[in-house]
Amino acid sequence: MGLDTIGDKKTALFIIISDTDDTFNFVVAMMYTQLFNLLCDKADDVYGGRLPVHVRCLLDEFSNIGQIPKFEKLIATIRSREISASIILQAKSQLKAIYKDNADTISGNCDSELFLGGKEGTTIKELSENLGKETIDLYNTSETRSNQKSFGLNYQKLGKELMSRDELKVMDGGKCILEIRGARPFYSDKFDITKHKNYKLLSDYNKKNTFDIEKYLKRRDKVNLKEEMRVKVVEVDR
């Protein structure tokens, strides 16, 4: 597959596996292990420590691709080689189910976390704690009814979670929370993909844009066959 050449020039590699059958997940896990090791070795031996083209791994459905051996160490070292990994999960509990005690190490090596919504208890609890607290004003009034009425006013400053667990669970689906190391969390609108300049190239916009792998392979085989025939003719003429 030439995995060690991905960092030499702009390359797109798609790894598509079943999200219901985990029979061959170990193959994908081995592929990722080889990919990271080969790219790190090439960055050190050929390019002086950093790849010329940044390699970004979009690990969607990360909990369904199997356990990548020593991933907690890899994610801490690949960054310096111009390699990054985006781990996409439904809930943080999925990460702990696979990587056990190393889940916190993996999460801690991620400089940014994007919360798109959810209600899983572990995720909600950790996020609420990470957001911290805000100061609120509390006013209490009292009234005593007797022969002589009396009134009282009590003023206090209290700390309250910036967003409580119940508020996070019912967060607007069009909102997201972004945490970046060294900065306060951002509460923002999700990006509207229909406003992207290349949205018209997606299959969501037009079904004709859907990529058909079978047609592509057939067309590629025909092109290779024609090229092979042309080369043979040239060799015969010589």
N, C-alpha and C positions, 0 to 999 in steps of 0.2 A: 504493500500500500504506500510505501515511501513516506512513512510518518515523520521521518526526520527532516523532510523537505518543506513541511508546512510553514515553518518560520522563515523560509528563504524568500518567499513571495506571497502575494495575496492568494489565499486558497480557502475554499469552502468544503468542509467534510461533514456529511450528514450520516449520523448513526441512528438507524430506525429499528426498534425492537418492539416486541409485543408488550403491552402494558398489563396483560392478563396471564400470560404464560412466562414463567421465569426460568424455563429449562436452559436457555442459552445465555443467561445473564452473566455467567462466569466468563464467557468469551469477550463480552463487552468490557468487563472489569479488567481483564488481561490487556485488552487493547489500550485502555486508558493508562494503565500502569506503564506499558511500553511507550506510549506517546509522551508522557511526562518525562520519563527517564531519558529517552532519545533526545528530546528537545533540550533538556537541561545539559546533557553531555555535549551537544553540538554548540549550545550557547557558550559553554566554558572552553571547549577545545578549538572552536573555529572563530567565534565572534567576540572573544574576550569577555564573556560574561553576560551579554544581552543579545537577544535575537534582533535582526534588523527589522522584522515585521512582527508587531504585537499579535500574539495568539490568544484569542478569547474563547473559552469553552463555555457554551450555554448548556448547562446540565439540567434540562427540563425533566420533570418527574424523577428527580434524583434518587428517591427511595425505591424506584423500580428498576434501576440498572444494575443492582447488585452492589456488594461491598467492594470498594477499590482498596486493595492492600496498602497499608501505611499511608492512607490519604491524609490523616491528620499531620503527618510530617511533610508530605508533598505540598499541601496548600500553604505551608509556612515558608517554603523555599522557592517555589516556582515564580513568585512575584518579582524577585530580583533578576530573573531571566527574561523578563518581558512576557510573562505568561499569567493570565488571570482566569479564574473560574467563577461563574455565576451559578450558585446552587439554588434551584427552584423547588420549593416544597409546598405541600398543602398545609402542613403544621410541623412545628419543631419536634413534636413527639416522634415523627417518622425518622428523624435523624438519630434520636436517642435509641430508637428500637434497633437500628442497624449497627451504629458505631458505639453504642453503650457509653462508657466513661469518656471516650474520646470525642463525643458530640460537642461538649463545651469547648474543647480545644479547636475544633473545626470552626465553630461559630465565632470564637474569639479572634480567629485570624481573618475574618471578613471585616473589612473596613467600613462597609455600608450594609444596611439592612432595609429592605423595602417591604412594608406591610400593606397588602392590597385588600385586607378584610378577612374575617374569619371568626370563629367562636371556640376554637380548641383551647381548653383551660390553661395548659402550660404556656402556650404562645401568648395568650391574653395577659396572663399574670406577669410574665417577664417584661412584656412591652409596657404595661402600666407602671412597673417599677422603674424601667429605664427612662420613661418620660419625666419622672420626678414629680415634684409638687409645686403648687402655686399658692400665693397668699390670698385669703379671702377675708372680708370684713363680716363679723357676726354681731348683730344687734338683738338684744333681748329687752323686752318691755314688760313691766309688771304693774298691776293695779290692785290695790287693797281697798275693799269696800267695807266701811264701818261708819261710825258716827262722823269721822273725818276721812275723806278719801285721800289716798296717797298714791303717787306714781313713782316708778323707778325705771331707769334706762341703763343698760349694761352694754358696753362696747368691747369687743375682743377681736384680735387678729389670729386666724387659724390657718394651718396648712391643709391643703386638699390636693388629692391626685389631679394632675393636669388633665388626664382622662381616666376615669375609673373603668373597671372591667366591664360593667354593664354598658357604658358609653361606647367602648371599643367594639362590643359585640353587635351593636346596632348602628355602627358607623355607616354613613352614606356610601353606597356602592360606587359612586363617582369620585370618592376621595381616597387618598393614600397617605401613609406616614413614612417618611424617609429619615433614617438615622445614619449620619456620617461621623466617623471618628473625628473628634476635635471640634464639633459644631453642635448647636442645638438641633433637636429634631424638627423636621419640616412637615407641616400639615398642608397638603396641596391637592389640587385637582388631578385626576388621572389624565394622561395625554389622550386626546381624541385622534385615533388613528386615521379617521376619514379626512383629517386636515393635512396629512402628510403629503408631500409633493409626489411621492411614488405610490400612493394608495391605488391609483388606477391600474397598476401592474399586478395587483393581488387578485387571487381567485375570489375573495370576498366581494370585490367590485364587479368582476366579470368571470363567470365560470370557464370561459375560454382560456383564461390565464392559468388554469390548473395544470401542474406539471405531471405528465404521464411518463413514468419511468420506463414502461414497456416500449412505447413509441420511440423514446430517446435511445434505448439500447438497440432497437432494430435499425434506426437511422444511422447510429454510430457504426454498427457492424457493416452496413452497406458501404459507408464511406471508407472504412478500413479495407474492405474487400477491393474496392475500386483502386485505392492507393497501392495495395499489394500487386494487383494486376498490372498497373502502370509501371511499377518498379521492375517486374519480371520482363515486361516488353522491352524496357530500356536495356536490361542486361542481355537479352537475346540479340538486340541490334549491335551491341558492342562485340 
